[in-house]
Amino acid sequence: MEYQYPIDHTWSTDEIIDVVRFFECIEEAYEKGINREELLSAYRRFKEIVPGKADEKNLLNEFEEVSGYSSYKTVKAARESEENQRVKMK
């Protein structure tokens, strides 16, 4: 990883850790696949920290710019997949 995760410096340490974990789940979905429930759980926690749509979109776009990974497409694929399935992005 040669980039920085987009974070808000007003978040608590625990919130930063949870947001970074969500972005790590997105990376994992592209690199080797991830359990659907693990990804959706990380996304739900992300949404507790970033409840606003505009803020969410900005953070996800920033992450996609630096990483090349689409959080939006990954979460959408997870939501559309079967329970207990792995999400693997291309």
VMD Tcl script that builds the backbone (N, CA, C; Angstrom):
set m [mol new atoms 270]
animate dup $m
set s [atomselect $m all]
$s set {name element resname resid chain x y z} {
  {N N MET 1 A 0.849 -1.177 0.000}
  {CA C MET 1 A 0.000 0.000 0.000}
  {C C MET 1 A 0.890 1.233 0.000}
  {N N GLU 2 A 0.743 2.053 -0.987}
  {CA C GLU 2 A 1.577 3.238 -1.140}
  {C C GLU 2 A 0.739 4.516 -1.048}
  {N N TYR 3 A -0.331 4.483 -0.290}
  {CA C TYR 3 A -1.206 5.639 -0.190}
  {C C TYR 3 A -1.743 5.760 1.228}
  {N N GLN 4 A -2.380 6.898 1.500}
  {CA C GLN 4 A -2.967 7.128 2.820}
  {C C GLN 4 A -4.482 7.017 2.723}
  {N N TYR 5 A -5.062 6.503 3.790}
  {CA C TYR 5 A -6.515 6.414 3.843}
  {C C TYR 5 A -7.104 7.784 4.137}
  {N N PRO 6 A -8.243 8.096 3.531}
  {CA C PRO 6 A -8.896 9.371 3.855}
  {C C PRO 6 A -9.534 9.277 5.241}
  {N N ILE 7 A -9.131 10.158 6.130}
  {CA C ILE 7 A -9.701 10.171 7.476}
  {C C ILE 7 A -9.988 11.609 7.889}
  {N N ASP 8 A -10.843 11.746 8.861}
  {CA C ASP 8 A -11.181 13.038 9.441}
  {C C ASP 8 A -10.482 13.099 10.797}
  {N N HIS 9 A -9.651 14.086 10.984}
  {CA C HIS 9 A -8.848 14.165 12.204}
  {C C HIS 9 A -9.664 14.544 13.439}
  {N N THR 10 A -10.955 14.780 13.263}
  {CA C THR 10 A -11.817 15.029 14.428}
  {C C THR 10 A -12.379 13.723 14.989}
  {N N TRP 11 A -12.195 12.611 14.272}
  {CA C TRP 11 A -12.673 11.323 14.756}
  {C C TRP 11 A -11.820 10.858 15.931}
  {N N SER 12 A -12.404 10.031 16.760}
  {CA C SER 12 A -11.658 9.417 17.861}
  {C C SER 12 A -10.723 8.344 17.289}
  {N N THR 13 A -9.800 7.901 18.104}
  {CA C THR 13 A -8.879 6.847 17.681}
  {C C THR 13 A -9.645 5.598 17.263}
  {N N ASP 14 A -10.652 5.214 18.043}
  {CA C ASP 14 A -11.443 4.027 17.706}
  {C C ASP 14 A -12.178 4.207 16.381}
  {N N GLU 15 A -12.701 5.405 16.135}
  {CA C GLU 15 A -13.397 5.661 14.876}
  {C C GLU 15 A -12.433 5.583 13.694}
  {N N ILE 16 A -11.238 6.131 13.855}
  {CA C ILE 16 A -10.236 6.056 12.781}
  {C C ILE 16 A -9.888 4.606 12.493}
  {N N ILE 17 A -9.696 3.827 13.544}
  {CA C ILE 17 A -9.379 2.401 13.376}
  {C C ILE 17 A -10.498 1.690 12.624}
  {N N ASP 18 A -11.748 1.989 12.960}
  {CA C ASP 18 A -12.885 1.329 12.315}
  {C C ASP 18 A -13.031 1.751 10.851}
  {N N VAL 19 A -12.780 3.012 10.542}
  {CA C VAL 19 A -12.858 3.468 9.154}
  {C C VAL 19 A -11.734 2.833 8.331}
  {N N VAL 20 A -10.537 2.795 8.896}
  {CA C VAL 20 A -9.419 2.151 8.201}
  {C C VAL 20 A -9.732 0.672 7.973}
  {N N ARG 21 A -10.339 0.027 8.954}
  {CA C ARG 21 A -10.717 -1.384 8.803}
  {C C ARG 21 A -11.692 -1.569 7.638}
  {N N PHE 22 A -12.642 -0.653 7.498}
  {CA C PHE 22 A -13.568 -0.730 6.370}
  {C C PHE 22 A -12.811 -0.651 5.046}
  {N N PHE 23 A -11.884 0.296 4.933}
  {CA C PHE 23 A -11.121 0.419 3.696}
  {C C PHE 23 A -10.236 -0.804 3.469}
  {N N GLU 24 A -9.721 -1.401 4.536}
  {CA C GLU 24 A -8.957 -2.640 4.403}
  {C C GLU 24 A -9.838 -3.768 3.877}
  {N N CYS 25 A -11.092 -3.788 4.291}
  {CA C CYS 25 A -12.036 -4.796 3.783}
  {C C CYS 25 A -12.259 -4.620 2.289}
  {N N ILE 26 A -12.342 -3.379 1.830}
  {CA C ILE 26 A -12.500 -3.108 0.397}
  {C C ILE 26 A -11.277 -3.624 -0.352}
  {N N GLU 27 A -10.090 -3.340 0.172}
  {CA C GLU 27 A -8.859 -3.834 -0.449}
  {C C GLU 27 A -8.856 -5.356 -0.513}
  {N N GLU 28 A -9.253 -5.971 0.581}
  {CA C GLU 28 A -9.269 -7.428 0.646}
  {C C GLU 28 A -10.226 -8.020 -0.389}
  {N N ALA 29 A -11.373 -7.359 -0.593}
  {CA C ALA 29 A -12.343 -7.840 -1.584}
  {C C ALA 29 A -11.722 -7.870 -2.980}
  {N N TYR 30 A -10.875 -6.904 -3.280}
  {CA C TYR 30 A -10.228 -6.864 -4.593}
  {C C TYR 30 A -9.041 -7.807 -4.673}
  {N N GLU 31 A -8.307 -7.941 -3.589}
  {CA C GLU 31 A -7.056 -8.683 -3.641}
  {C C GLU 31 A -7.223 -10.186 -3.478}
  {N N LYS 32 A -8.118 -10.626 -2.584}
  {CA C LYS 32 A -8.273 -12.072 -2.400}
  {C C LYS 32 A -9.689 -12.519 -2.087}
  {N N GLY 33 A -10.584 -11.582 -1.887}
  {CA C GLY 33 A -11.962 -11.917 -1.537}
  {C C GLY 33 A -12.168 -11.806 -0.036}
  {N N ILE 34 A -13.397 -11.514 0.362}
  {CA C ILE 34 A -13.724 -11.317 1.766}
  {C C ILE 34 A -15.116 -11.866 2.043}
  {N N ASN 35 A -15.325 -12.326 3.249}
  {CA C ASN 35 A -16.635 -12.794 3.674}
  {C C ASN 35 A -17.637 -11.645 3.602}
  {N N ARG 36 A -18.769 -11.910 3.020}
  {CA C ARG 36 A -19.811 -10.893 2.827}
  {C C ARG 36 A -20.194 -10.217 4.138}
  {N N GLU 37 A -20.419 -11.005 5.185}
  {CA C GLU 37 A -20.870 -10.440 6.464}
  {C C GLU 37 A -19.805 -9.565 7.110}
  {N N GLU 38 A -18.550 -9.949 6.969}
  {CA C GLU 38 A -17.460 -9.137 7.521}
  {C C GLU 38 A -17.422 -7.765 6.851}
  {N N LEU 39 A -17.568 -7.769 5.539}
  {CA C LEU 39 A -17.567 -6.512 4.792}
  {C C LEU 39 A -18.765 -5.644 5.168}
  {N N LEU 40 A -19.952 -6.236 5.201}
  {CA C LEU 40 A -21.148 -5.452 5.519}
  {C C LEU 40 A -21.129 -4.945 6.959}
  {N N SER 41 A -20.569 -5.715 7.869}
  {CA C SER 41 A -20.430 -5.267 9.254}
  {C C SER 41 A -19.496 -4.064 9.339}
  {N N ALA 42 A -18.381 -4.110 8.620}
  {CA C ALA 42 A -17.439 -2.982 8.593}
  {C C ALA 42 A -18.102 -1.757 7.970}
  {N N TYR 43 A -18.937 -1.976 6.943}
  {CA C TYR 43 A -19.635 -0.859 6.303}
  {C C TYR 43 A -20.661 -0.245 7.259}
  {N N ARG 44 A -21.387 -1.073 7.991}
  {CA C ARG 44 A -22.368 -0.535 8.950}
  {C C ARG 44 A -21.670 0.339 9.999}
  {N N ARG 45 A -20.516 -0.111 10.471}
  {CA C ARG 45 A -19.764 0.682 11.443}
  {C C ARG 45 A -19.271 1.972 10.798}
  {N N PHE 46 A -18.815 1.909 9.565}
  {CA C PHE 46 A -18.398 3.093 8.814}
  {C C PHE 46 A -19.542 4.100 8.751}
  {N N LYS 47 A -20.756 3.614 8.475}
  {CA C LYS 47 A -21.923 4.504 8.367}
  {C C LYS 47 A -22.307 5.120 9.710}
  {N N GLU 48 A -22.006 4.446 10.816}
  {CA C GLU 48 A -22.245 5.058 12.129}
  {C C GLU 48 A -21.316 6.253 12.333}
  {N N ILE 49 A -20.114 6.153 11.814}
  {CA C ILE 49 A -19.117 7.207 11.961}
  {C C ILE 49 A -19.345 8.312 10.939}
  {N N VAL 50 A -19.753 7.928 9.734}
  {CA C VAL 50 A -19.965 8.871 8.627}
  {C C VAL 50 A -21.409 8.726 8.154}
  {N N PRO 51 A -22.368 9.294 8.896}
  {CA C PRO 51 A -23.771 9.083 8.531}
  {C C PRO 51 A -24.237 9.890 7.315}
  {N N GLY 52 A -23.599 10.996 7.010}
  {CA C GLY 52 A -24.047 11.852 5.909}
  {C C GLY 52 A -23.660 11.303 4.548}
  {N N LYS 53 A -24.584 11.366 3.608}
  {CA C LYS 53 A -24.341 10.868 2.251}
  {C C LYS 53 A -23.205 11.631 1.563}
  {N N ALA 54 A -23.195 12.954 1.694}
  {CA C ALA 54 A -22.165 13.766 1.030}
  {C C ALA 54 A -20.782 13.439 1.585}
  {N N ASP 55 A -20.678 13.337 2.908}
  {CA C ASP 55 A -19.387 12.998 3.522}
  {C C ASP 55 A -18.941 11.603 3.108}
  {N N GLU 56 A -19.892 10.663 3.091}
  {CA C GLU 56 A -19.575 9.303 2.670}
  {C C GLU 56 A -19.048 9.301 1.236}
  {N N LYS 57 A -19.761 9.982 0.357}
  {CA C LYS 57 A -19.367 10.013 -1.052}
  {C C LYS 57 A -17.978 10.613 -1.214}
  {N N ASN 58 A -17.697 11.691 -0.487}
  {CA C ASN 58 A -16.379 12.324 -0.582}
  {C C ASN 58 A -15.271 11.369 -0.140}
  {N N LEU 59 A -15.485 10.703 0.996}
  {CA C LEU 59 A -14.465 9.768 1.499}
  {C C LEU 59 A -14.266 8.586 0.551}
  {N N LEU 60 A -15.365 8.036 0.052}
  {CA C LEU 60 A -15.261 6.895 -0.861}
  {C C LEU 60 A -14.583 7.292 -2.167}
  {N N ASN 61 A -14.882 8.492 -2.655}
  {CA C ASN 61 A -14.232 8.975 -3.880}
  {C C ASN 61 A -12.741 9.211 -3.656}
  {N N GLU 62 A -12.392 9.792 -2.506}
  {CA C GLU 62 A -10.974 9.996 -2.183}
  {C C GLU 62 A -10.237 8.660 -2.146}
  {N N PHE 63 A -10.854 7.664 -1.500}
  {CA C PHE 63 A -10.229 6.350 -1.404}
  {C C PHE 63 A -10.063 5.732 -2.791}
  {N N GLU 64 A -11.083 5.852 -3.630}
  {CA C GLU 64 A -10.994 5.278 -4.972}
  {C C GLU 64 A -9.905 5.961 -5.796}
  {N N GLU 65 A -9.762 7.268 -5.638}
  {CA C GLU 65 A -8.724 7.996 -6.377}
  {C C GLU 65 A -7.326 7.498 -6.039}
  {N N VAL 66 A -7.067 7.254 -4.753}
  {CA C VAL 66 A -5.716 6.856 -4.354}
  {C C VAL 66 A -5.468 5.354 -4.498}
  {N N SER 67 A -6.538 4.548 -4.412}
  {CA C SER 67 A -6.354 3.094 -4.412}
  {C C SER 67 A -6.762 2.421 -5.723}
  {N N GLY 68 A -7.719 3.018 -6.418}
  {CA C GLY 68 A -8.277 2.381 -7.604}
  {C C GLY 68 A -9.397 1.401 -7.283}
  {N N TYR 69 A -9.764 1.277 -5.995}
  {CA C TYR 69 A -10.804 0.345 -5.565}
  {C C TYR 69 A -12.102 1.092 -5.310}
  {N N SER 70 A -13.190 0.598 -5.870}
  {CA C SER 70 A -14.499 1.224 -5.698}
  {C C SER 70 A -15.234 0.632 -4.496}
  {N N SER 71 A -15.338 1.431 -3.446}
  {CA C SER 71 A -16.073 0.998 -2.254}
  {C C SER 71 A -17.551 0.833 -2.584}
  {N N TYR 72 A -18.090 1.751 -3.370}
  {CA C TYR 72 A -19.504 1.710 -3.730}
  {C C TYR 72 A -19.845 0.394 -4.435}
  {N N LYS 73 A -19.060 0.034 -5.451}
  {CA C LYS 73 A -19.330 -1.198 -6.203}
  {C C LYS 73 A -19.150 -2.436 -5.330}
  {N N THR 74 A -18.185 -2.373 -4.416}
  {CA C THR 74 A -17.919 -3.516 -3.545}
  {C C THR 74 A -19.065 -3.741 -2.571}
  {N N VAL 75 A -19.534 -2.673 -1.930}
  {CA C VAL 75 A -20.650 -2.797 -0.992}
  {C C VAL 75 A -21.910 -3.236 -1.740}
  {N N LYS 76 A -22.117 -2.693 -2.929}
  {CA C LYS 76 A -23.281 -3.089 -3.738}
  {C C LYS 76 A -23.222 -4.576 -4.070}
  {N N ALA 77 A -22.044 -5.059 -4.459}
  {CA C ALA 77 A -21.891 -6.486 -4.776}
  {C C ALA 77 A -22.150 -7.344 -3.545}
  {N N ALA 78 A -21.710 -6.884 -2.386}
  {CA C ALA 78 A -21.938 -7.639 -1.144}
  {C C ALA 78 A -23.422 -7.704 -0.822}
  {N N ARG 79 A -24.104 -6.583 -0.971}
  {CA C ARG 79 A -25.543 -6.552 -0.679}
  {C C ARG 79 A -26.329 -7.464 -1.612}
  {N N GLU 80 A -25.868 -7.588 -2.851}
  {CA C GLU 80 A -26.585 -8.396 -3.842}
  {C C GLU 80 A -26.200 -9.873 -3.793}
  {N N SER 81 A -25.177 -10.219 -3.041}
  {CA C SER 81 A -24.725 -11.609 -2.986}
  {C C SER 81 A -25.505 -12.402 -1.940}
  {N N GLU 82 A -25.348 -13.702 -1.998}
  {CA C GLU 82 A -26.019 -14.605 -1.065}
  {C C GLU 82 A -25.350 -14.547 0.304}
  {N N GLU 83 A -26.103 -14.912 1.337}
  {CA C GLU 83 A -25.524 -15.006 2.671}
  {C C GLU 83 A -24.403 -16.028 2.675}
  {N N ASN 84 A -23.431 -15.821 3.549}
  {CA C ASN 84 A -22.276 -16.718 3.713}
  {C C ASN 84 A -21.457 -16.874 2.435}
  {N N GLN 85 A -21.507 -15.888 1.574}
  {CA C GLN 85 A -20.755 -15.940 0.327}
  {C C GLN 85 A -19.549 -15.000 0.438}
  {N N ARG 86 A -18.508 -15.298 -0.323}
  {CA C ARG 86 A -17.355 -14.408 -0.369}
  {C C ARG 86 A -17.563 -13.390 -1.483}
  {N N VAL 87 A -17.101 -12.180 -1.236}
  {CA C VAL 87 A -17.173 -11.113 -2.244}
  {C C VAL 87 A -15.775 -10.974 -2.826}
  {N N LYS 88 A -15.680 -11.153 -4.131}
  {CA C LYS 88 A -14.401 -11.018 -4.832}
  {C C LYS 88 A -14.591 -10.077 -5.996}
  {N N MET 89 A -13.892 -8.953 -5.943}
  {CA C MET 89 A -14.016 -7.957 -6.991}
  {C C MET 89 A -12.894 -8.128 -8.011}
  {N N LYS 90 A -13.141 -7.631 -9.216}
  {CA C LYS 90 A -12.140 -7.708 -10.288}
  {C C LYS 90 A -11.599 -6.337 -10.572}
}
mol reanalyze $m
mol bondsrecalc $m
mol representation Tube
mol addrep $m
